[in-house]
Amino acid sequence: MVTLVGTQTEFLNAINALIELDYDAVEAYQAALARLKSEFYKEKLAEFLADHERHIQELSELIMAHGNTPPTGPDIKQHLLKGKVIAASMLGDQAILKAMKDNEVDTNTAYERMNHHAGKWPGTLDVLKRGWEDEQRHKAWLEATA
């Protein structure tokens, strides 16, 4: 799936979409964790899930600091991301990891765009940079493992 997150002209709209994408990722990771057999894979994906939860918290705090209300859940895309993981579970752990890698492509693209967004608010760079580094680490691990 191709994400449009980060293409929004208004930074508030872009950061809201990024939070929703992180919520989507949380849903997909929860679905994967419920279906994986390997404890090693479960431990690693639980770390990645925690990163996405931290992203939501940090980005939400930025939005609130600017007097706005952040999203409180995923968008409709969660069903597609989660559905991919559920379908892959019929083929085993490697297929689940592949589905998660595909999902991480979108989060990587979104965080890259957000790091280069022309309308970034002052004080957002550290949070966005750290999020992008997390996403690159997730994708690299999934590529090497799946």
N, C-alpha and C positions, 0 to 999 in steps of 0.2 A: 504494500500500500504506500502511496506517496502522500506525505503530509504537506500542508500549506502553512503550518505553524512557523511564524517568523516573517511571513510575507505581508502581514497586516501593516498598514501605514502607521496607525496609532500604536504606540508602545504598550499602552494599557490593554488594548485588544490582543496584541501579540502575547503579552505575558499571561493574560487570562487563558488563552489557547494553550500555552505551554503548560500551565498548571493542569488543565484538563487532560492533556496528553500524558502527564505524569500520573494522573489518576487512572487513565487507561492502562498504563504500564503496570501500576499496582494490581489492578484487576487481573491482568494477564499473568503476572508473576504468582499471584495467589492461586490461579487456576493451574499453573505449571507445578507449583509446590504440592498441590493436592493430588497430582497424578504421577509425579516422578517416583521411580523405584529406588534410585541410587541416593544414599544418604549424603555422599560427597557432593553430588549435583544439587541436592536440596540445600545444603549448607551454603554453597556459593550463591545460589539464586536467592536465598534468604538475605544475604548481604546486599545483593543488588536491589531487592525489594526495599530494604531499609534506606538505601540511597535515594530511591524515588520518593519515599515518604518524607525524607529530609528535604528534598527539593521542593515538595509541596509546601512544607512548613516555611522554609526560607523565602520562597517566592510569595507566599501569602502574606508574610510579614512585610515584605517590600510594598505590596499593594496597599496594605492597611496603613503603612507609614505615609502613603501618598493620599490618604483619605478615601480610599475605595474599598469595596467589598470583593474579596476573591471568590472564585468558584469553590463549591464544596463537594464536588464529585465529578465523575467522568462525563464525557460527552457520548454521543451515540456510537462513536467508533469503538468503544469498549467491547461491544458485542462482536465486532469483527476480529479484534485482537484476541479476545478470549476464545472465540470460536475456532480460530486457527490452532490454538493450543489444545483445545478439547479434541478436535479432529485428529491432530498429530498424536495424541496420547494413545490412539489405537495402534500406532506403529512403534511405540516404545520411547524410551528416554532420548535417544538421539534425534528422533523426529520432533520431540518437544523442544529440545535445545535449538534445533534449526528454526522452528517457528519463533522462538524467543529472539534469535539472532535477527530474523527478518523484522521483528518489531523494533529492535534496537536501532535498525537503520533509520527509522523515522525519528527516534529521539535524538540520535546523533545529528541528523540534518537540522532538526528544530533548534537544538542548542547551538549549533554552528551559526545558523542564521541570527539567532538572538544575540550572540556575541558580537556580531557585525551590524546589528540593527542601528540605523542612523539616529533613531529617536530614543536611544537608551537613556534612562534616568540616571542622574548622578548617584553613585553608591550601589549600582547594580552589577558592576563589572566583576567583583570578586565572586558573588553568588553564581552568576552565569558561567564564569570561567571554571569554577569548581564543578558545577553541574556538567559542563561539557567534558571535563576530564573524567568524571565518573562514567559518563555515557561511552566515551572512547574505550575505557577499561572494560566495561560490560561487553561491548561489541567485540573487542579483541579476544576476550576470554571465550566468548561463545563461538567465534570463528575458529579458534584453535581447538575447541573441544567438540563442536557439533560435526 
